[in-house]
Amino acid sequence: MQGAPAFPPRFGSAVSLSPTPAPLAPAKPTGPAAPRLLVSIATYNERENLPKLIEEIHQYLPHADVLVVDDNSPDGTGKYVDELAARDSRVKAIHRAGKLGLGTATLAAMRYAMDHGYDLLQNMDADFSHPTRFLPGLQDGMANHDVMIGSRYVRGGGTENWPLARLVISRCVNGLVRFLFRMPVNDASGAFRCYRVANLRMAKLEETKSRGYSFQQEVLFRVHRTKARLGELPIIFENRRHGKSKVNSKEALRSIAMIVYLGVQNFFGTDRLIGPQRV
């Protein structure tokens, strides 16, 4: 979800009013009050990626629990997670009946984090598009933020081998989100994020309308309106190592329509997404 990848010469800093340098070593808990951390991964046919991904996560975050939300993958992903969980108490699993989508999988992970007393929830993709080497920097940034975003669109961030059309669409969607939702972030569509669970509790996630790609923008907006402090860490979004992309053009169009629908309501002050509003 080869050995551990080498650190790049510079990680960059979390983008905020008070930049926090990224660490140059695996993040470690510091004392008895260290926050409980859950890393969540949604899977569908990720059996090839998962063993190495979980290994790398624990190399960088040895104290973290890893929750895999599997949608009954035909390739045996869920069975592998159960076998690993039997050997390693840090590995947890949620098995769902079928392919129910990334949005509801992420909501299930958020509910699990709230129900089981975690302090931080780190979400990431299973295909290595979110490189594990950036995990310590995101955790370091949580010292001064309530959400840390692995950002492609701040200085030092970027994408690897994306077609021009995909990059243009992504940039335009993020510009639209900044304008309509008035959120001070450059990358509102990426899933590589760490949340403070206390803010998730206040965000009324059960009222989330989005289920597709627009889920990321809506959830970030809901959390932002709990007066959460948002930060961004530059990352390089890499291509998946194994398996096929789940990107669906029809779902992408539906998600853009949902972003416009929610954003226009917010822009004109007619939405009732959550309270209290950020002032």
QUIRAMO-V743674 format. One line per field, one symbol per residue. ss: DSSP state (a for helix, b for strand, c for the rest). phi: phi as a letter, one per 30 degrees, with the letter a starting at -180 (. if undefined). A space follows every 10 residues. Layout:
ss = ???
phi = ???
This chain:
ss = cccccccccc ccbcbccccc bccccccccc ccccccbbbb bbbcccaaaa aaaaaaaaaa ccccbbbbbb ccccccaaaa aaaaaaaccc bbbbbccccc caaaaaaaaa aaaaaccccb bbbbcccccb caaaaaaaaa acccccbbbb bccccccbbc cccaaaaaaa aaaaaaaaaa accccccccc ccbbbbaaaa aaccaaaccc ccccaaaaaa aaaacccccb bbbbcbbccc ccccccccaa aaaaaaaaaa aaaaaaaccc ccccccccc
phi = ..cdddddeb djbddadbec dddcbedbdb jdceddcccc bcbbhbdddd edddededdc bddddbcccc chdddieddd ddddddcbdd cbbbccdadc jddddddddd dddddcidcb bccadccidc dddddddddd dddbbcbccd cdccejclbc hddedddddd dddddddddd chcdbcbccd cdbccddedd dddhddcecd bcddeddddd dddeddiddc bbcdbcdcdd dbicdcdbdd dddddddddd edddedecic dbdabdddc
